[in-house]
């Protein structure tokens, strides 16, 4: 790399990217390495149509790269721009700044509105996951059609997680990364609490004293002790995998 190129990158670093680490500020070589790492991460996330996990970034970045530090610096760099870098669980994606979303409304595709039943089921899955269809019906007090669950899975917001270790081995359901992304949630812990739900008029102010909103799992992808992972046989039975032909 030429001296002029190095000077150009360093000037960008000094003018546009604020670093809290004094060691980086005092060491031009370290500052240069961080800027180059940020450029690499920026390119990877920009080129992806889906949020990129930190694990995937680490696999494509130079060995020893401090992914959390790199992404935090990059996030700060984009903080006041028209495009923001947002963290969704342990993944990263570029999204239009919230205050500029109105500019995209003309090009937005009109999506089919979910029925009240589908919204109720989605909320139950979000707060109670992992949850089975029978458990959903118990909470709602009415039968839940398979079509409602199919609709939610078609949106990409709900997925089959595994099978409950109980008689009949019912399928358990949970939310996806797309669910968090669509509703602007960094993690399930960002779901509205009871006070927020009351403030929005979604809960009566006269709820029973012992009423509480369930606390979603911290890691929605990790199976619980009473869940088994879905096998290829399970996926075939559920119609999610084409049956394998017999041996010739």
Secondary structure, DSSP 4 states (H G I P E B T S, - for coil): --HHHHHHHHHHHHHH-----HHHHH-HHHHHHHHHHHHHHHHHHHH-SSPEEHHHHHHHSPTT--HHHHHHHHHHHTTTSSEEEEEETTEEEEEE-GGGGGGGGGGPPPPPPPPHHHHHHHHHHHHH-SEEHHHHHHHHSS---HHHHHHHHHTTSEEEEEEESSTT-PEEEEE-HHHHHHTT-SSGGGS--HHHHHHTTSS-TT--TT-------S-TTSPPTTEEEPPHHHHHHTTSSPPPPPP-
